[in-house]
Amino acid sequence: MAIPDYQALMLPFLRALEGGPMHFRALSELMADEFRLSAEERTQLLPSGRGVTVIRSRTGWAKTYLSQDLP
């Protein structure tokens, strides 16, 4: 399975928070579990060379867009 984009992470992200706040690292791992990512997909890094995994980055973008105020 391909690593989902941040839009696909939004609903599972919100569902994960129904039980209360979670550490961001735990949320990223939960998203990887939710989409059944392989070990290789879980460790795939962004091409920027900053050592950030793709799933962590996309989870962060989902969080960012969900926390923005609507116009």
Gaussian input, Z-matrix of N, CA and C with variables (Angstrom, degrees):
# hf/3-21g

backbone

0 1
 N
 C     1     B1
 C     2     B2     1     A1
 N     3     B3     2     A2     1     D1
 C     4     B4     3     A3     2     D2
 C     5     B5     4     A4     3     D3
 N     6     B6     5     A5     4     D4
 C     7     B7     6     A6     5     D5
 C     8     B8     7     A7     6     D6
 N     9     B9     8     A8     7     D7
 C    10    B10     9     A9     8     D8
 C    11    B11    10    A10     9     D9
 N    12    B12    11    A11    10    D10
 C    13    B13    12    A12    11    D11
 C    14    B14    13    A13    12    D12
 N    15    B15    14    A14    13    D13
 C    16    B16    15    A15    14    D14
 C    17    B17    16    A16    15    D15
 N    18    B18    17    A17    16    D16
 C    19    B19    18    A18    17    D17
 C    20    B20    19    A19    18    D18
 N    21    B21    20    A20    19    D19
 C    22    B22    21    A21    20    D20
 C    23    B23    22    A22    21    D21
 N    24    B24    23    A23    22    D22
 C    25    B25    24    A24    23    D23
 C    26    B26    25    A25    24    D24
 N    27    B27    26    A26    25    D25
 C    28    B28    27    A27    26    D26
 C    29    B29    28    A28    27    D27
 N    30    B30    29    A29    28    D28
 C    31    B31    30    A30    29    D29
 C    32    B32    31    A31    30    D30
 N    33    B33    32    A32    31    D31
 C    34    B34    33    A33    32    D32
 C    35    B35    34    A34    33    D33
 N    36    B36    35    A35    34    D34
 C    37    B37    36    A36    35    D35
 C    38    B38    37    A37    36    D36
 N    39    B39    38    A38    37    D37
 C    40    B40    39    A39    38    D38
 C    41    B41    40    A40    39    D39
 N    42    B42    41    A41    40    D40
 C    43    B43    42    A42    41    D41
 C    44    B44    43    A43    42    D42
 N    45    B45    44    A44    43    D43
 C    46    B46    45    A45    44    D44
 C    47    B47    46    A46    45    D45
 N    48    B48    47    A47    46    D46
 C    49    B49    48    A48    47    D47
 C    50    B50    49    A49    48    D48
 N    51    B51    50    A50    49    D49
 C    52    B52    51    A51    50    D50
 C    53    B53    52    A52    51    D51
 N    54    B54    53    A53    52    D52
 C    55    B55    54    A54    53    D53
 C    56    B56    55    A55    54    D54
 N    57    B57    56    A56    55    D55
 C    58    B58    57    A57    56    D56
 C    59    B59    58    A58    57    D57
 N    60    B60    59    A59    58    D58
 C    61    B61    60    A60    59    D59
 C    62    B62    61    A61    60    D60
 N    63    B63    62    A62    61    D61
 C    64    B64    63    A63    62    D62
 C    65    B65    64    A64    63    D63
 N    66    B66    65    A65    64    D64
 C    67    B67    66    A66    65    D65
 C    68    B68    67    A67    66    D66
 N    69    B69    68    A68    67    D67
 C    70    B70    69    A69    68    D68
 C    71    B71    70    A70    69    D69
 N    72    B72    71    A71    70    D70
 C    73    B73    72    A72    71    D71
 C    74    B74    73    A73    72    D72
 N    75    B75    74    A74    73    D73
 C    76    B76    75    A75    74    D74
 C    77    B77    76    A76    75    D75
 N    78    B78    77    A77    76    D76
 C    79    B79    78    A78    77    D77
 C    80    B80    79    A79    78    D78
 N    81    B81    80    A80    79    D79
 C    82    B82    81    A81    80    D80
 C    83    B83    82    A82    81    D81
 N    84    B84    83    A83    82    D82
 C    85    B85    84    A84    83    D83
 C    86    B86    85    A85    84    D84
 N    87    B87    86    A86    85    D85
 C    88    B88    87    A87    86    D86
 C    89    B89    88    A88    87    D87
 N    90    B90    89    A89    88    D88
 C    91    B91    90    A90    89    D89
 C    92    B92    91    A91    90    D90
 N    93    B93    92    A92    91    D91
 C    94    B94    93    A93    92    D92
 C    95    B95    94    A94    93    D93
 N    96    B96    95    A95    94    D94
 C    97    B97    96    A96    95    D95
 C    98    B98    97    A97    96    D96
 N    99    B99    98    A98    97    D97
 C   100   B100    99    A99    98    D98
 C   101   B101   100   A100    99    D99
 N   102   B102   101   A101   100   D100
 C   103   B103   102   A102   101   D101
 C   104   B104   103   A103   102   D102
 N   105   B105   104   A104   103   D103
 C   106   B106   105   A105   104   D104
 C   107   B107   106   A106   105   D105
 N   108   B108   107   A107   106   D106
 C   109   B109   108   A108   107   D107
 C   110   B110   109   A109   108   D108
 N   111   B111   110   A110   109   D109
 C   112   B112   111   A111   110   D110
 C   113   B113   112   A112   111   D111
 N   114   B114   113   A113   112   D112
 C   115   B115   114   A114   113   D113
 C   116   B116   115   A115   114   D114
 N   117   B117   116   A116   115   D115
 C   118   B118   117   A117   116   D116
 C   119   B119   118   A118   117   D117
 N   120   B120   119   A119   118   D118
 C   121   B121   120   A120   119   D119
 C   122   B122   121   A121   120   D120
 N   123   B123   122   A122   121   D121
 C   124   B124   123   A123   122   D122
 C   125   B125   124   A124   123   D123
 N   126   B126   125   A125   124   D124
 C   127   B127   126   A126   125   D125
 C   128   B128   127   A127   126   D126
 N   129   B129   128   A128   127   D127
 C   130   B130   129   A129   128   D128
 C   131   B131   130   A130   129   D129
 N   132   B132   131   A131   130   D130
 C   133   B133   132   A132   131   D131
 C   134   B134   133   A133   132   D132
 N   135   B135   134   A134   133   D133
 C   136   B136   135   A135   134   D134
 C   137   B137   136   A136   135   D135
 N   138   B138   137   A137   136   D136
 C   139   B139   138   A138   137   D137
 C   140   B140   139   A139   138   D138
 N   141   B141   140   A140   139   D139
 C   142   B142   141   A141   140   D140
 C   143   B143   142   A142   141   D141
 N   144   B144   143   A143   142   D142
 C   145   B145   144   A144   143   D143
 C   146   B146   145   A145   144   D144
 N   147   B147   146   A146   145   D145
 C   148   B148   147   A147   146   D146
 C   149   B149   148   A148   147   D147
 N   150   B150   149   A149   148   D148
 C   151   B151   150   A150   149   D149
 C   152   B152   151   A151   150   D150
 N   153   B153   152   A152   151   D151
 C   154   B154   153   A153   152   D152
 C   155   B155   154   A154   153   D153
 N   156   B156   155   A155   154   D154
 C   157   B157   156   A156   155   D155
 C   158   B158   157   A157   156   D156
 N   159   B159   158   A158   157   D157
 C   160   B160   159   A159   158   D158
 C   161   B161   160   A160   159   D159
 N   162   B162   161   A161   160   D160
 C   163   B163   162   A162   161   D161
 C   164   B164   163   A163   162   D162
 N   165   B165   164   A164   163   D163
 C   166   B166   165   A165   164   D164
 C   167   B167   166   A166   165   D165
 N   168   B168   167   A167   166   D166
 C   169   B169   168   A168   167   D167
 C   170   B170   169   A169   168   D168
 N   171   B171   170   A170   169   D169
 C   172   B172   171   A171   170   D170
 C   173   B173   172   A172   171   D171
 N   174   B174   173   A173   172   D172
 C   175   B175   174   A174   173   D173
 C   176   B176   175   A175   174   D174
 N   177   B177   176   A176   175   D175
 C   178   B178   177   A177   176   D176
 C   179   B179   178   A178   177   D177
 N   180   B180   179   A179   178   D178
 C   181   B181   180   A180   179   D179
 C   182   B182   181   A181   180   D180
 N   183   B183   182   A182   181   D181
 C   184   B184   183   A183   182   D182
 C   185   B185   184   A184   183   D183
 N   186   B186   185   A185   184   D184
 C   187   B187   186   A186   185   D185
 C   188   B188   187   A187   186   D186
 N   189   B189   188   A188   187   D187
 C   190   B190   189   A189   188   D188
 C   191   B191   190   A190   189   D189
 N   192   B192   191   A191   190   D190
 C   193   B193   192   A192   191   D191
 C   194   B194   193   A193   192   D192
 N   195   B195   194   A194   193   D193
 C   196   B196   195   A195   194   D194
 C   197   B197   196   A196   195   D195
 N   198   B198   197   A197   196   D196
 C   199   B199   198   A198   197   D197
 C   200   B200   199   A199   198   D198
 N   201   B201   200   A200   199   D199
 C   202   B202   201   A201   200   D200
 C   203   B203   202   A202   201   D201
 N   204   B204   203   A203   202   D202
 C   205   B205   204   A204   203   D203
 C   206   B206   205   A205   204   D204
 N   207   B207   206   A206   205   D205
 C   208   B208   207   A207   206   D206
 C   209   B209   208   A208   207   D207
 N   210   B210   209   A209   208   D208
 C   211   B211   210   A210   209   D209
 C   212   B212   211   A211   210   D210

   B1=1.4490
   B2=1.5258
   B3=1.2961
   B4=1.4567
   B5=1.5251
   B6=1.3046
   B7=1.4616
   B8=1.5277
   B9=1.3378
   B10=1.4583
   B11=1.5256
   B12=1.3403
   B13=1.4539
   B14=1.5305
   B15=1.3325
   B16=1.4586
   B17=1.5283
   B18=1.3411
   B19=1.4593
   B20=1.5265
   B21=1.3246
   B22=1.4644
   B23=1.5259
   B24=1.3215
   B25=1.4612
   B26=1.5221
   B27=1.3122
   B28=1.4626
   B29=1.5287
   B30=1.3144
   B31=1.4685
   B32=1.5296
   B33=1.3412
   B34=1.4683
   B35=1.5377
   B36=1.3276
   B37=1.4623
   B38=1.5269
   B39=1.3238
   B40=1.4622
   B41=1.5296
   B42=1.3154
   B43=1.4739
   B44=1.5262
   B45=1.3170
   B46=1.4733
   B47=1.5208
   B48=1.3207
   B49=1.4641
   B50=1.5309
   B51=1.3245
   B52=1.4648
   B53=1.5231
   B54=1.3068
   B55=1.4612
   B56=1.5159
   B57=1.3162
   B58=1.4640
   B59=1.5145
   B60=1.3148
   B61=1.4668
   B62=1.5251
   B63=1.3324
   B64=1.4685
   B65=1.5189
   B66=1.3125
   B67=1.4571
   B68=1.5247
   B69=1.3217
   B70=1.4581
   B71=1.5267
   B72=1.3245
   B73=1.4681
   B74=1.5292
   B75=1.3354
   B76=1.4666
   B77=1.5235
   B78=1.3362
   B79=1.4600
   B80=1.5218
   B81=1.3219
   B82=1.4645
   B83=1.5271
   B84=1.3226
   B85=1.4657
   B86=1.5220
   B87=1.3248
   B88=1.4591
   B89=1.5322
   B90=1.3275
   B91=1.4660
   B92=1.5313
   B93=1.3151
   B94=1.4668
   B95=1.5320
   B96=1.3312
   B97=1.4682
   B98=1.5257
   B99=1.3167
   B100=1.4650
   B101=1.5283
   B102=1.3278
   B103=1.4623
   B104=1.5259
   B105=1.3174
   B106=1.4691
   B107=1.5279
   B108=1.3249
   B109=1.4584
   B110=1.5185
   B111=1.2988
   B112=1.4625
   B113=1.5269
   B114=1.3157
   B115=1.4629
   B116=1.5248
   B117=1.3106
   B118=1.4699
   B119=1.5275
   B120=1.3341
   B121=1.4616
   B122=1.5283
   B123=1.3243
   B124=1.4685
   B125=1.5237
   B126=1.3202
   B127=1.4662
   B128=1.5236
   B129=1.3265
   B130=1.4656
   B131=1.5252
   B132=1.3318
   B133=1.4596
   B134=1.5203
   B135=1.3234
   B136=1.4606
   B137=1.5195
   B138=1.3074
   B139=1.4656
   B140=1.5270
   B141=1.3319
   B142=1.4627
   B143=1.5232
   B144=1.3237
   B145=1.4585
   B146=1.5202
   B147=1.3030
   B148=1.4708
   B149=1.5280
   B150=1.3064
   B151=1.4600
   B152=1.5171
   B153=1.3222
   B154=1.4636
   B155=1.5226
   B156=1.3383
   B157=1.4549
   B158=1.5298
   B159=1.3201
   B160=1.4652
   B161=1.5220
   B162=1.3348
   B163=1.4646
   B164=1.5207
   B165=1.3117
   B166=1.4775
   B167=1.5312
   B168=1.3168
   B169=1.4585
   B170=1.5234
   B171=1.3054
   B172=1.4643
   B173=1.5284
   B174=1.3174
   B175=1.4653
   B176=1.5240
   B177=1.3130
   B178=1.4614
   B179=1.5200
   B180=1.3317
   B181=1.4669
   B182=1.5227
   B183=1.3214
   B184=1.4681
   B185=1.5283
   B186=1.3157
   B187=1.4687
   B188=1.5248
   B189=1.3114
   B190=1.4598
   B191=1.5223
   B192=1.3238
   B193=1.4553
   B194=1.5216
   B195=1.3272
   B196=1.4548
   B197=1.5318
   B198=1.3005
   B199=1.4623
   B200=1.5336
   B201=1.3340
   B202=1.4599
   B203=1.5258
   B204=1.3133
   B205=1.4595
   B206=1.5233
   B207=1.2866
   B208=1.4557
   B209=1.5198
   B210=1.3221
   B211=1.4760
   B212=1.5170
   A1=109.08
   A2=117.00
   A3=121.77
   A4=109.90
   A5=115.73
   A6=120.53
   A7=107.28
   A8=117.72
   A9=119.96
   A10=111.98
   A11=115.75
   A12=119.57
   A13=108.96
   A14=115.28
   A15=118.43
   A16=112.54
   A17=117.84
   A18=119.86
   A19=111.27
   A20=116.34
   A21=120.55
   A22=111.93
   A23=117.37
   A24=121.76
   A25=113.12
   A26=117.75
   A27=120.38
   A28=114.13
   A29=117.97
   A30=119.75
   A31=111.83
   A32=120.04
   A33=118.71
   A34=112.14
   A35=117.28
   A36=121.71
   A37=110.36
   A38=116.51
   A39=120.30
   A40=111.66
   A41=116.35
   A42=119.90
   A43=111.12
   A44=116.24
   A45=120.34
   A46=111.39
   A47=116.69
   A48=120.85
   A49=113.36
   A50=117.34
   A51=119.79
   A52=111.87
   A53=116.57
   A54=120.61
   A55=113.85
   A56=117.16
   A57=121.07
   A58=110.86
   A59=116.18
   A60=120.46
   A61=112.46
   A62=114.81
   A63=121.88
   A64=108.45
   A65=115.74
   A66=120.04
   A67=108.72
   A68=115.62
   A69=120.66
   A70=111.43
   A71=117.70
   A72=120.81
   A73=110.80
   A74=116.18
   A75=120.27
   A76=110.76
   A77=117.00
   A78=120.39
   A79=111.36
   A80=116.77
   A81=120.39
   A82=110.95
   A83=116.19
   A84=120.32
   A85=110.86
   A86=115.90
   A87=120.35
   A88=111.04
   A89=116.98
   A90=120.84
   A91=110.24
   A92=117.14
   A93=120.95
   A94=110.28
   A95=116.55
   A96=120.70
   A97=110.71
   A98=116.11
   A99=122.26
   A100=111.62
   A101=115.98
   A102=120.50
   A103=112.58
   A104=115.94
   A105=123.21
   A106=112.05
   A107=115.71
   A108=120.21
   A109=110.43
   A110=116.17
   A111=121.74
   A112=109.10
   A113=116.42
   A114=120.96
   A115=110.44
   A116=116.52
   A117=120.93
   A118=111.12
   A119=117.14
   A120=120.69
   A121=111.42
   A122=116.45
   A123=120.81
   A124=112.50
   A125=117.03
   A126=120.29
   A127=113.29
   A128=117.53
   A129=121.16
   A130=109.33
   A131=115.78
   A132=121.23
   A133=111.63
   A134=115.16
   A135=120.69
   A136=108.93
   A137=118.35
   A138=120.52
   A139=113.83
   A140=118.49
   A141=121.53
   A142=112.69
   A143=117.15
   A144=120.70
   A145=113.93
   A146=117.89
   A147=121.34
   A148=113.00
   A149=117.76
   A150=120.80
   A151=114.95
   A152=117.49
   A153=121.81
   A154=108.20
   A155=116.04
   A156=118.94
   A157=109.89
   A158=114.83
   A159=120.94
   A160=110.21
   A161=117.99
   A162=119.76
   A163=110.93
   A164=118.07
   A165=120.37
   A166=109.99
   A167=116.79
   A168=120.64
   A169=111.08
   A170=116.75
   A171=120.36
   A172=111.32
   A173=116.89
   A174=120.04
   A175=108.98
   A176=116.49
   A177=120.87
   A178=112.40
   A179=116.45
   A180=119.55
   A181=110.91
   A182=117.76
   A183=120.15
   A184=109.39
   A185=116.69
   A186=121.61
   A187=110.43
   A188=116.94
   A189=121.79
   A190=111.51
   A191=116.72
   A192=119.83
   A193=112.47
   A194=117.90
   A195=120.59
   A196=111.97
   A197=117.43
   A198=119.98
   A199=113.16
   A200=117.85
   A201=120.22
   A202=111.41
   A203=114.62
   A204=119.73
   A205=109.64
   A206=115.78
   A207=120.40
   A208=109.97
   A209=117.78
   A210=119.47
   A211=112.18
   D1=141.60
   D2=177.34
   D3=-76.09
   D4=154.69
   D5=176.80
   D6=-69.43
   D7=125.67
   D8=-176.20
   D9=-68.13
   D10=154.56
   D11=175.52
   D12=-77.63
   D13=171.39
   D14=-174.73
   D15=-64.24
   D16=-29.55
   D17=179.19
   D18=-64.02
   D19=-39.48
   D20=179.36
   D21=-69.01
   D22=-21.68
   D23=179.83
   D24=-82.46
   D25=-16.90
   D26=-171.88
   D27=-59.96
   D28=-51.16
   D29=-178.09
   D30=-66.07
   D31=-47.69
   D32=176.41
   D33=-60.89
   D34=-33.51
   D35=176.79
   D36=-60.72
   D37=-48.22
   D38=179.07
   D39=-64.03
   D40=-40.83
   D41=178.74
   D42=-62.43
   D43=-37.58
   D44=179.94
   D45=-63.83
   D46=-30.47
   D47=-177.71
   D48=-86.92
   D49=-2.49
   D50=178.89
   D51=-59.88
   D52=-31.76
   D53=-179.11
   D54=-83.31
   D55=-1.38
   D56=-179.82
   D57=122.79
   D58=177.66
   D59=-176.99
   D60=-63.99
   D61=151.05
   D62=178.03
   D63=-137.83
   D64=153.54
   D65=172.79
   D66=-66.93
   D67=146.68
   D68=-176.57
   D69=-60.55
   D70=-40.15
   D71=179.24
   D72=-59.79
   D73=-41.79
   D74=178.52
   D75=-65.31
   D76=-38.02
   D77=177.34
   D78=-63.64
   D79=-42.19
   D80=178.71
   D81=-62.04
   D82=-42.00
   D83=178.77
   D84=-66.65
   D85=-38.79
   D86=178.17
   D87=-63.91
   D88=-38.90
   D89=177.36
   D90=-64.64
   D91=-40.65
   D92=177.32
   D93=-62.90
   D94=-40.11
   D95=177.33
   D96=-66.35
   D97=-44.51
   D98=-177.96
   D99=-56.40
   D100=-40.35
   D101=-177.64
   D102=-98.35
   D103=10.77
   D104=175.69
   D105=50.35
   D106=50.24
   D107=179.62
   D108=-72.00
   D109=143.65
   D110=177.52
   D111=-72.77
   D112=167.69
   D113=177.79
   D114=-59.58
   D115=-38.65
   D116=178.97
   D117=-65.01
   D118=-43.16
   D119=179.15
   D120=-66.12
   D121=-36.61
   D122=-179.96
   D123=-66.13
   D124=-26.45
   D125=-177.67
   D126=-104.99
   D127=2.16
   D128=179.65
   D129=-64.49
   D130=126.63
   D131=-177.61
   D132=-95.59
   D133=155.24
   D134=173.26
   D135=-65.97
   D136=149.60
   D137=179.93
   D138=-68.55
   D139=-8.73
   D140=-178.32
   D141=-65.39
   D142=-19.98
   D143=179.70
   D144=81.65
   D145=15.09
   D146=-178.64
   D147=-91.08
   D148=1.29
   D149=177.37
   D150=78.86
   D151=19.85
   D152=179.39
   D153=-100.21
   D154=132.76
   D155=178.99
   D156=-75.15
   D157=155.09
   D158=-179.52
   D159=-62.59
   D160=-44.39
   D161=-177.65
   D162=-65.41
   D163=-36.13
   D164=177.84
   D165=-67.19
   D166=-41.64
   D167=178.80
   D168=-62.58
   D169=-46.08
   D170=-177.35
   D171=-69.54
   D172=-33.27
   D173=174.44
   D174=-64.81
   D175=-39.68
   D176=177.88
   D177=-63.57
   D178=-40.60
   D179=177.54
   D180=-66.71
   D181=-38.64
   D182=176.64
   D183=-60.13
   D184=-44.98
   D185=178.48
   D186=-60.79
   D187=-44.89
   D188=-179.07
   D189=-59.45
   D190=-50.33
   D191=-177.51
   D192=-69.22
   D193=-32.99
   D194=178.84
   D195=-72.28
   D196=-24.69
   D197=-176.86
   D198=-93.78
   D199=-1.78
   D200=179.51
   D201=-75.84
   D202=147.09
   D203=174.84
   D204=-73.37
   D205=141.68
   D206=176.33
   D207=-84.98
   D208=147.11
   D209=179.24
   D210=-68.20

